[in-house]
Amino acid sequence: MIKLNIHEAKTHLSKYLAKLKAGDRILLCKRNQPVAEITPLLKAPVRPRPIGLAKGQFTVPRSFFEPLPEELLRTFEGTHG
């Protein structure tokens, strides 16, 4: 367990969070009295996303590849008026 006063936590929180491991905790104190506790979250397993997940569920219309209308382009560029 890491015991920190709030001032120390505000100054060096990222350093202490980097040291935090499963089962550890940071006890935040105000004038040496515990007020809060920080514990690490469980990491969700990272799996690669499957390719082609929505294959065959929709089609891209030909109009998707056509140039955008001038009015819409001006809006994106911030030159509409």
NORHU-V822818 format. One record per helix or strand of 3 or more residues. SS is the DSSP state (A for helix, B for strand). FROM is the first residue (numbers start at 0). LEN is the number of residues. If there is no record, write none. Layout:
ss->SS from->FROM len->LEN
ss->SS from->FROM len->LEN
//
This chain:
ss->B from->1 len->4
ss->A from->5 len->14
ss->B from->24 len->6
ss->B from->32 len->7
ss->A from->61 len->4
ss->A from->69 len->8
//
